[in-house]
């Protein structure tokens, strides 16, 4: 087999593995996996929002997942490590999954989109863009793009600052595609910065992260509980159509 075919096969297997992990450990808030070969086997690092769900009681979840990866995906002696995501609202893959789950639960797509944008910006993002496409309201396919804040579109800053991911939502009318692009402030290096402002912003960010993490752990234990709470809160916000109707 040629080198090109090996690369294509490896990429295809990684795509299948990612799709499997998205479903298998969905409740843990799966973001992405890093896979690397070591002299003793294959190292797999899972980035999730709730590591305890992946590990399971006395490590039962890790053992079951290890056997699955070795048997079904051919990974040699997989060694799984779990890494907790400190800010899930600033991770595009996590927010794509949450937005997809909201729409699957029956939340109107615009209301779900506005709620997701609000969550991302409140977490301290520099900017966000959400694109949703498919048969949104009728038989004809269409797309809507919603943006807020500052989002670099091209160049070095776009490659370094913007985190992007895509999710597909099965509906009765067909699949709906969702793409979320998040610009993170901590990755942006400005030309000039006021002395002392950087330390002050970092302290505020750490305090907000600690408060948000404490509240999330106190309220939602799984991603399903988080989605249920988000759906309830999303129903309370006003969409653009409702705002326009009030202004008439």
C-alpha positions as CSV (number, residue, x, y, z in Angstrom):
1,X,0.0,0.0,0.0
2,X,1.4,3.4,-1.0
3,X,2.1,6.2,1.5
4,X,-0.8,8.2,0.2
5,X,-3.3,5.4,0.8
6,X,-1.9,4.9,4.3
7,X,-2.5,8.6,5.1
8,X,-6.0,8.4,3.7
9,X,-6.7,5.2,5.7
10,X,-5.4,6.7,8.9
11,X,-7.4,9.9,8.5
12,X,-10.6,7.8,7.8
13,X,-10.0,5.7,10.9
14,X,-9.5,8.8,13.0
15,X,-12.8,10.2,11.6
16,X,-14.6,7.0,12.6
17,X,-13.0,7.0,16.0
18,X,-14.0,10.7,16.6
19,X,-17.6,9.9,15.6
20,X,-17.6,6.9,17.9
21,X,-16.3,8.9,20.9
22,X,-18.8,11.7,20.3
23,X,-21.6,9.2,20.8
24,X,-20.0,6.9,23.4
25,X,-18.9,9.5,25.9
26,X,-21.4,12.2,24.9
27,X,-22.5,12.7,28.6
28,X,-19.0,13.7,29.5
29,X,-18.9,16.7,27.1
30,X,-16.4,15.2,24.7
31,X,-14.4,17.8,22.7
32,X,-11.6,16.0,20.9
33,X,-9.0,13.3,21.2
34,X,-5.2,13.4,20.8
35,X,-3.7,10.1,19.6
36,X,0.0,9.4,19.5
37,X,2.1,6.2,19.2
38,X,4.6,5.4,22.0
39,X,7.1,2.5,22.4
40,X,4.6,0.7,24.7
41,X,1.5,1.2,22.7
42,X,-0.9,4.0,21.7
43,X,-1.6,7.0,23.9
44,X,-5.1,8.5,23.7
45,X,-5.8,11.8,25.5
46,X,-9.5,12.6,25.8
47,X,-10.5,16.3,26.3
48,X,-13.9,16.4,28.1
49,X,-15.8,18.7,30.4
50,X,-16.6,16.0,33.0
51,X,-13.8,13.5,33.5
52,X,-15.6,11.5,36.2
53,X,-18.1,10.2,33.7
54,X,-15.4,8.8,31.4
55,X,-13.4,7.2,34.2
56,X,-16.5,5.6,35.8
57,X,-16.8,3.8,39.1
58,X,-13.4,2.4,40.1
59,X,-12.2,2.9,36.6
60,X,-14.8,0.7,35.0
61,X,-15.5,3.2,32.2
62,X,-11.8,3.5,31.2
63,X,-11.4,-0.3,31.1
64,X,-14.5,-0.7,28.9
65,X,-13.4,2.1,26.6
66,X,-9.9,0.7,26.3
67,X,-11.2,-2.8,25.3
68,X,-13.5,-1.1,22.7
69,X,-10.7,0.9,21.1
70,X,-8.4,-2.1,21.0
71,X,-11.0,-4.5,19.6
72,X,-13.0,-2.3,17.1
73,X,-10.4,0.2,16.0
74,X,-7.2,-1.8,16.2
75,X,-5.2,0.4,18.5
76,X,-2.3,-1.4,20.1
77,X,-2.3,-1.4,23.9
78,X,-4.2,1.9,24.2
79,X,-3.4,4.0,27.2
80,X,-6.2,6.5,27.9
81,X,-5.7,9.8,29.7
82,X,-8.5,12.2,30.5
83,X,-8.0,15.9,30.4
84,X,-10.6,18.3,31.8
85,X,-11.7,21.4,29.8
86,X,-11.6,24.4,32.0
87,X,-13.8,26.6,29.8
88,X,-16.3,24.5,27.9
89,X,-18.2,27.7,26.6
90,X,-15.0,28.7,24.8
91,X,-14.6,25.3,23.1
92,X,-16.3,25.2,19.7
93,X,-16.8,21.4,19.6
94,X,-18.5,21.4,23.0
95,X,-20.8,24.2,22.1
96,X,-21.6,22.6,18.7
97,X,-22.8,19.5,20.5
98,X,-24.8,21.5,23.0
99,X,-26.5,23.6,20.2
100,X,-27.2,20.4,18.2
101,X,-28.8,18.8,21.4
102,X,-30.9,21.9,22.0
103,X,-32.3,21.7,18.4
104,X,-32.9,17.9,18.7
105,X,-34.9,18.6,21.9
106,X,-37.3,20.8,19.9
107,X,-35.9,24.3,20.8
108,X,-36.4,26.7,17.9
109,X,-33.1,27.0,16.0
110,X,-32.9,30.8,16.3
111,X,-33.6,30.8,20.0
112,X,-31.0,28.0,20.5
113,X,-28.5,30.0,18.4
114,X,-29.1,33.2,20.4
115,X,-28.7,31.4,23.7
116,X,-25.5,29.7,22.5
117,X,-24.0,33.0,21.4
118,X,-24.9,34.6,24.7
119,X,-23.2,31.8,26.6
120,X,-20.1,32.1,24.6
121,X,-19.8,35.9,24.9
122,X,-20.5,35.8,28.6
123,X,-17.6,33.3,29.0
124,X,-15.2,36.0,27.8
125,X,-14.9,35.3,24.0
126,X,-13.6,38.1,21.8
127,X,-16.1,37.2,19.1
128,X,-18.3,34.4,17.8
129,X,-20.0,33.4,14.5
130,X,-22.6,30.7,14.2
131,X,-23.7,29.4,10.8
132,X,-26.7,27.1,10.6
133,X,-27.9,25.6,7.2
134,X,-30.4,23.1,5.9
135,X,-34.2,22.9,5.7
136,X,-34.8,25.3,8.6
137,X,-38.4,26.3,7.9
138,X,-39.7,24.7,4.8
139,X,-38.8,22.5,1.8
140,X,-36.1,24.8,0.5
141,X,-32.7,24.7,2.0
142,X,-31.4,28.0,3.4
143,X,-28.7,29.2,5.8
144,X,-28.4,31.9,8.5
145,X,-25.3,33.4,9.9
146,X,-25.2,35.2,13.2
147,X,-22.1,37.1,14.6
148,X,-21.2,39.0,17.7
149,X,-18.0,40.7,18.8
150,X,-14.7,40.7,16.9
151,X,-13.8,37.7,14.8
152,X,-10.7,37.6,12.6
153,X,-11.6,36.2,9.1
154,X,-8.2,35.7,7.5
155,X,-4.5,35.8,8.1
156,X,-2.3,34.8,11.0
157,X,-4.7,35.9,13.7
158,X,-7.5,33.9,12.2
159,X,-5.4,30.8,12.3
160,X,-4.1,31.3,15.9
161,X,-7.1,32.9,17.6
162,X,-10.2,31.2,16.0
163,X,-11.4,27.8,17.2
164,X,-13.9,26.2,14.8
165,X,-16.0,23.0,14.7
166,X,-19.0,21.5,12.8
167,X,-21.9,19.4,13.9
168,X,-24.7,17.7,11.9
169,X,-28.3,17.4,13.3
170,X,-30.7,14.7,12.0
171,X,-34.2,16.0,11.7
172,X,-37.4,14.8,10.0
173,X,-36.8,17.1,7.1
174,X,-33.1,16.1,6.7
175,X,-29.8,17.0,8.2
176,X,-29.1,20.5,9.6
177,X,-25.4,21.7,9.7
178,X,-24.0,23.9,12.4
179,X,-20.7,25.6,12.3
180,X,-19.4,27.6,15.3
181,X,-16.3,29.9,15.2
182,X,-15.0,31.3,18.5
183,X,-12.3,33.9,18.8
184,X,-10.5,33.6,22.2
185,X,-9.0,36.7,23.8
186,X,-6.1,34.9,25.5
187,X,-4.7,33.8,22.1
188,X,-4.7,37.4,20.7
189,X,-1.5,39.3,21.1
190,X,-2.1,43.1,20.7
191,X,0.6,45.5,19.5
192,X,0.3,47.7,22.5
193,X,-1.0,46.9,26.0
194,X,-1.3,49.1,29.1
195,X,1.1,48.1,31.8
196,X,-0.6,46.2,34.6
197,X,-3.7,45.6,32.5
198,X,-2.7,42.1,31.5
199,X,-2.3,40.9,35.1
200,X,-5.6,42.5,36.1
201,X,-7.5,40.9,33.2
202,X,-6.0,37.5,33.9
203,X,-7.0,37.7,37.6
204,X,-10.6,38.6,36.6
205,X,-10.7,35.7,34.1
206,X,-9.4,33.2,36.7
207,X,-12.0,34.4,39.2
208,X,-14.8,34.1,36.7
209,X,-13.6,30.6,35.6
210,X,-13.7,29.5,39.2
211,X,-17.2,30.9,39.8
212,X,-18.6,29.4,36.6
213,X,-17.0,26.0,37.3
214,X,-18.4,25.9,40.8
215,X,-21.9,26.8,39.6
216,X,-21.8,24.2,36.8
217,X,-20.6,21.4,39.1
218,X,-23.3,22.4,41.6
219,X,-26.2,22.4,39.0
220,X,-25.4,19.9,36.2
221,X,-23.6,16.6,36.6
222,X,-24.0,15.4,33.0
223,X,-24.3,16.9,29.6
224,X,-27.9,15.9,29.4
225,X,-28.7,17.8,32.6
226,X,-26.8,20.8,31.2
227,X,-28.7,20.7,27.9
228,X,-32.0,20.4,29.8
229,X,-31.1,23.5,31.9
230,X,-30.0,25.4,28.8
231,X,-33.2,24.5,27.0
232,X,-35.3,25.9,29.9
233,X,-33.2,29.1,30.0
234,X,-33.2,29.5,26.2
235,X,-37.0,29.6,26.2
236,X,-36.9,32.8,28.3
237,X,-34.7,34.9,26.0
238,X,-36.2,37.0,23.2
239,X,-35.4,36.2,19.6
240,X,-34.9,38.9,16.9
241,X,-38.5,38.5,15.7
242,X,-39.9,39.0,19.2
243,X,-37.8,42.1,19.7
244,X,-39.0,43.5,16.4
245,X,-42.6,42.7,17.3
246,X,-42.3,44.6,20.6
247,X,-40.9,47.7,18.8
248,X,-43.8,47.9,16.4
